[in-house]
Every structure is written in structure tokens, then in C-alpha cells.
């Protein structure tokens, strides 16, 4: 840039010829304006930048030194800077925000449009499943030195843009959260009372990097409509409201239900998912389950000689394996749901195992009695002689097999999700069909082992 050009600009500023200066600046390239602004003093920098049209100002702002950008943010009108920030490319905006203090960032993020805010929070480094992706900067922050009347006046002036007014957040001069107070406390207090008089400094908060599932548990335990989100330094960044949490809860429940059914979670609603997309989500698990069931065939082949000697045993194979699979599926569904609700911790695995041992024994006993009675009634009333002379031993075999298989199914169905959780995997992948397939294979081994012990020397 020519020295006389800089002198001309400086002269126009000193003479107050701002309209003429505005016309002159339109002819400059963004790179030239950046060089011009960085050569001027702070006062002249602000004047030049104010006269630029929005599109040109945005292009220039992106290339300015970070210190100059911060100077503009501190001194220019909030609405102008909000327009510029919304127009900036996301990566340049993120670079600027990472350079600024956390409390200043919280104020700037609030000025962004909803879409730009979402992109900015993503680029600021908050993980995809973190609370930082859910938070909104639309809240009411107050000071402990204010009176109740000042708070109510402030709410009337700024409350229209707040996501919720049920809770107000007290921050210090650095933006650090020091308390939260329900609005009813202000409505029931004297106008001259101070905020500090209503504070107990006991509050619940979330951190921006915290997992969304943890946030769901915090909401449930504390019965709140909204919770504040803070940085590692305790600075209030935003709030998360119950409607966002309910939406995440619905998504996670939907994913768990789809996984429990033996399918990958759908990325879109059912009718919006293409047929090919549906096939891809379901085919993988079906192939895995088919391979698993092939092991059942291998197990039956191993006991082929026993089946040849006592073909009657084959009649009860569907009954045996379905009972074990059903027991395992029940346990899996109950345990996964209890884990998602935080009803027990992984350290309580022994308590869970003990309960499933007890319930599995009782359930196995009930089904064993029913299965045995079916054989007894058939052999003595419906079709005497159908099971041959050893029908009593067959009845005992089926009864004890059902007892063992149901017990094993309950234990496997309960422990497998907990094992996956311990390994850092999603417990919902221990789907009901997967557990049922696992129990099918082992159930056959239990069944023929019991049959060999009971029928040895008779049918076998």
C-alpha cells in the first residue's frame, strides 16, 4: 500500500469526512484493508472498521491479528459484532474463541444464531456425546450484590430471550458460578432484600465435557428443569434444559430397544430409512446369529449317537432351548434397563448374580415341574405307552434339564451386559437374540449331559 494512501485515509479521519472515507474504503481489497487497519492507532482502527459494509468487514475481520480482533470485540457495538461472528467461517471463529477467556466466549456464543452456535460448540472441541453439545447460552445471570427489585427489573428487560426463568444463576465478576436460586424466592422476598441474603451456595452443576448419560442421571436425581454448565474453572458457560435431556433419553432408549431386538440402531426414523439402509443395519446381526446357531447344529451332531438310541429325546429339544433362551432374554432386558436407570453399579455384580441364582433356581424349578408334569400326564392319561417304559426317567431328565438351562440362561443374560459395560462396550449389544443363541448352544450340552446321567443303562 502506498504511503500517500495511508496519509489520505488518516487525513479524512482527522477532518471527519466519514462519508467520503466510506466510499474510498469500498475500493480496497480485504488484504489491503487488513494492512491499513493494523498500521493505524486503535482509535482510527475502530473508525475504519465501523465504516465497512458487513460482508467486507467479515472478510477483513477473519484476517486481522487476534489482538486486534479482541480489541474490536471489546469496543464495537454488540449487534455489529454478532452479525460479523455469524458471517465468519466456523474455523476462523473457533480460532478466535479459543483465544478468548471462557466467560467472554460464553457471551459471544450467546450472540450466534442457533445453527452457527451448534457448529461453533462442535468446533470448540466438545465431544459429540458431551453436555457441551446440548447447552444453550440463553439464561439469566445475576450478581450477589443486587437487590430483589434489580433482579426483577433485569428479568423484565432480558428474560424474553432466556430459555427458562425457573432458575436464576449467581456469578461473580469473573463469571464463575457461585449459586443458583429459584425464581419463586425472589417473588416471595422483599424488594429491598439482597441476592446474597437468598443464597445458600449449594447448587448442582454439569461440566461441558461431561457425558450426556451422566447428565440424565443428574437430572433424575435432582428433579430440575434446567442445570448450569460450567468450564473446568467453574465459569458459567450455559445451561441444559429438561427438554434436551428428554430428547437424548428418547434417542438412547430407542437405540437400546433396537439393539436388544438384534439390530444396529437406526440413524433415521423407520419410514425415512431406505430399504438398503434397513438391510445393512439388520443383516450383520442376522449373519452373526446364524453362525451362532450353526454351533447348535454342531452340538446336536456331537450327540447324534444318543439321539439315534433315544429318538424320543429329540422331541424335547425345542422346548428345552426355547426355555433357556427366553430366560436369558428376560434377564438381559431387565439388567440393561436397570443399568440405564442407575439402579445398581458394576461393583454390585455379586448382588446381581446372587439374585439371579435365586430367581433362576425358582424359575427353573417352576418350568421343570411343568415340563415333567406334561410328560407324566401324557404317558398316564393322554397316550399311555407313548414314551415307552422309561417315561419316568424321561420326565426326570426333562425336569432337571429345564432347571439347569433356565438357571444358566438367567445368569448368562444378567452377567453378559455387565461384562460388556466393564469392558467399555455398550451393554445393549448383548441383545436378546444373541443371548438366546448363546444359551441354545450351551443348553443342548446341559440337556444331553443330564440325559446321559439319568438314562445311562436304560435308553442310553
C-alpha positions, 0 to 999 in steps of 0.5 A: 500500500502506498504511503500517500494512501495511508496519509489520505485515509488518516487525513479524512479521519482527522477532518471527519469526512466519514462519508467520503472515507466510506466510499474510498474504503469500498475500493480496497481489497480485504488484504489491503484493508487488513494492512491499513487497519493494523498500521493505524492507532486503535482509535482510527482502527475502530473508525475504519472498521465501523465504516465497512459494509458487513460482508467486507468487514467479515472478510477483513475481520477473519484476517486481522491479528487476534489482538486486534480482533479482541480489541474490536470485540471489546469496543464495537457495538454488540449487534455489529459484532454478532452479525460479523461472528455469524458471517465468519467461517466456523474455523476462523471463529473457533480460532478466535474463541479459543483465544478468548477467556471462557466467560467472554466466549460464553457471551459471544456464543450467546450472540450466534444464531442457533445453527452457527452456535451448534457448529461453533460448540462442535468446533470448540472441541466438545465431544459429540456425546458431551453436555457441551453439545446440548447447552444453550447460552440463553439464561439469566445471570445475576450478581450477589450484590443486587437487590430483589427489585434489580433482579426483577427489573433485569428479568423484565428487560432480558428474560424474553430471550432466556430459555427458562426463568425457573432458575436464576444463576449467581456469578461473580465478576469473573463469571464463575458460578457461585449459586443458583436460586429459584425464581419463586424466592425472589417473588416471595422476598422483599424488594429491598432484600439482597441476592446474597441474603437468598443464597445458600451456595449449594447448587448442582452443576454439569461440566461441558465435557461431561457425558450426556448419560451422566447428565440424565442421571443428574437430572433424575436425581435432582428433579430440575428443569434446567442445570448450569454448565460450567468450564473446568474453572467453574465459569458459567458457560450455559445451561441444559434444559429438561427438554434436551435431556428428554430428547437424548433419553428418547434417542438412547432408549430407542437405540437400546430397544433396537439393539436388544431386538438384534439390530444396529440402531437406526440413524433415521426414523423407520419410514425415512430409512431406505430399504438398503439402509434397513438391510445393512443395519439388520443383516450383520446381526442376522449373519452373526446369529446364524453362525451362532446357531450353526454351533447348535447344529454342531452340538446336536451332531456331537450327540447324534449317537444318543439321539439315534438310541433315544429318538424320543429325546429329540422331541424335547429339544425345542422346548428345552432351548426355547426355555433357556433362551427366553430366560436369558432374554428376560434377564438381559432386558431387565439388567440393561434397563436397570443399568440405564436407570442407575439402579445398581453399579458394576461393583454390585455384580455379586448382588446381581448374580446372587439374585439371579441364582435365586430367581433362576433356581425358582424359575427353573424349578417352576418350568421343570415341574411343568415340563415333567408334569406334561410328560407324566400326564401324557404317558398316564392319561393322554397316550399311555405307552407313548414314551415307552417304559422309561417315561419316568426317567424321561420326565426326570431328565426333562425336569432337571434339564429345564432347571439347569438351562433356565438357571444358566440362561438367567445368569448368562443374560444378567452377567453378559451386559455387565461384562460388556459395560466393564469392558467399555462396550455398550451393554445393549449389544448383548441383545436378546437374540444373541443371548438366546443363541448363546444359551441354545448352544450351551443348553443342548450340552446341559440337556444331553449331559443330564440325559446321559446321567439319568438314562445311562443303562436304560435308553442310553 
